[in-house]
Amino acid sequence: MFRRIRRVRLYRRRCRRVGHAIFVRNSKMEYQKHKESARSLVLRKIAEFNNFYNFNLGRITIRNQRSRWGSCSKKGNMNFNYRLALIPDKLVDYVIVHELCHIGEFNHSNDFWNLVAQTIPDHSQLRKDLRKIKF
């Protein structure tokens, strides 16, 4: 009896409830399920926004990151979280433009935010909305 209760408690810690559905957090199955849809979404959005910015891009990777939506290296390589496939398109647009603009400005200066504002004028509100999402 005690073992069964302990197993249930451990399982509940790994899960989150959204409505009537239960999602297992950070599971490999969830990652594999959404990785390719996230890749196609990210590649499509990057092509769309890079028509405006015209930056030289490096490698684009989809990862199972615990605390980041995306990251960018000085070489132009970009990493994105597979959970982008699970959030609203406006927030996806913000994350992609944010990382894309790091190729032009590799900091969070006023010049960087001006670059972001060229395509996402309400970026500050979207940033606040993105921070409310827990994963």
C-alpha positions in Angstrom: 0.0 0.0 0.0 2.8 2.5 1.0 4.7 1.8 -2.3 1.6 2.4 -4.4 0.9 5.8 -2.7 4.6 6.8 -3.1 4.5 5.9 -6.8 1.3 8.0 -7.3 2.9 11.0 -5.5 6.1 10.8 -7.6 4.0 10.6 -10.8 1.9 13.6 -9.7 5.1 15.7 -9.2 6.1 15.0 -12.8 2.7 15.9 -14.2 0.7 19.1 -14.8 -3.0 19.4 -15.2 -4.5 21.7 -17.9 -8.2 21.4 -17.9 -9.0 17.7 -18.0 -5.8 16.7 -19.7 -2.7 15.6 -17.8 0.8 16.2 -19.4 3.9 14.6 -18.2 6.6 17.2 -17.7 9.9 16.9 -19.5 9.2 13.5 -20.8 11.2 12.2 -23.7 7.9 11.1 -25.4 6.5 14.6 -25.3 9.7 16.0 -26.7 9.8 13.5 -29.6 6.2 14.1 -30.3 6.5 17.8 -30.7 10.1 18.2 -32.0 9.4 18.0 -35.7 6.3 20.2 -35.6 8.4 22.8 -33.7 11.2 22.5 -36.3 8.9 23.2 -39.2 7.2 26.1 -37.3 10.6 27.6 -36.4 12.1 27.3 -39.9 9.0 28.8 -41.5 8.9 31.7 -39.1 12.7 32.4 -39.4 12.4 32.4 -43.2 9.5 34.8 -42.9 11.2 37.3 -40.6 14.6 37.0 -42.1 13.2 38.3 -45.4 13.0 41.6 -43.5 16.2 41.5 -41.5 18.4 39.6 -44.0 20.9 38.2 -41.4 23.4 35.4 -42.1 22.1 32.4 -40.2 24.0 29.4 -38.8 22.6 26.1 -37.5 19.1 26.0 -36.2 18.4 23.3 -33.5 15.3 22.2 -31.5 16.1 21.2 -28.0 14.4 20.1 -24.8 15.5 23.1 -22.6 14.3 23.5 -19.1 14.4 27.2 -18.7 14.9 28.9 -22.0 12.6 29.5 -25.0 15.6 30.2 -27.3 19.3 31.1 -27.4 21.7 32.4 -30.0 25.5 32.2 -30.4 27.9 34.7 -31.9 28.3 32.4 -34.8 24.6 32.8 -35.7 23.6 29.3 -34.4 20.2 29.3 -32.8 18.5 26.9 -30.4 14.8 26.8 -29.7 12.7 25.0 -27.2 10.3 22.3 -28.6 7.5 23.8 -26.5 7.3 26.7 -29.0 4.9 24.3 -30.9 2.6 24.5 -27.9 2.2 28.2 -27.3 0.3 30.9 -29.3 1.8 32.2 -32.6 2.2 35.8 -31.4 4.6 34.5 -28.6 6.4 32.3 -31.1 6.9 35.3 -33.4 8.4 37.2 -30.5 10.8 34.5 -29.5 12.0 34.0 -33.0 12.4 37.7 -33.7 14.2 38.2 -30.4 16.8 35.5 -31.2 17.1 36.6 -34.8 17.9 40.2 -33.6 20.7 38.9 -31.5 22.6 38.2 -34.7 22.5 41.9 -35.4 23.0 43.1 -31.8 24.4 40.5 -29.4 23.1 42.3 -26.3 19.9 43.8 -24.9 20.7 47.5 -25.6 18.3 50.1 -26.9 19.6 49.3 -30.4 18.6 45.7 -29.9 15.1 46.5 -28.7 14.7 49.0 -31.7 15.5 46.1 -34.0 12.9 43.9 -32.4 10.3 46.7 -32.5 10.6 47.0 -36.3 8.6 43.8 -36.7 7.1 43.2 -33.2 6.0 46.7 -31.9 4.2 45.3 -28.8 7.3 43.2 -27.8 7.3 44.4 -24.1 3.7 43.1 -23.5 4.5 39.8 -25.3 7.6 39.4 -23.2 5.5 39.7 -20.0 3.0 37.2 -21.4 5.8 34.7 -22.2 7.1 35.0 -18.6 3.7 33.9 -17.2 4.0 30.5 -19.0 5.6 27.9 -16.7 7.2 24.7 -18.0 
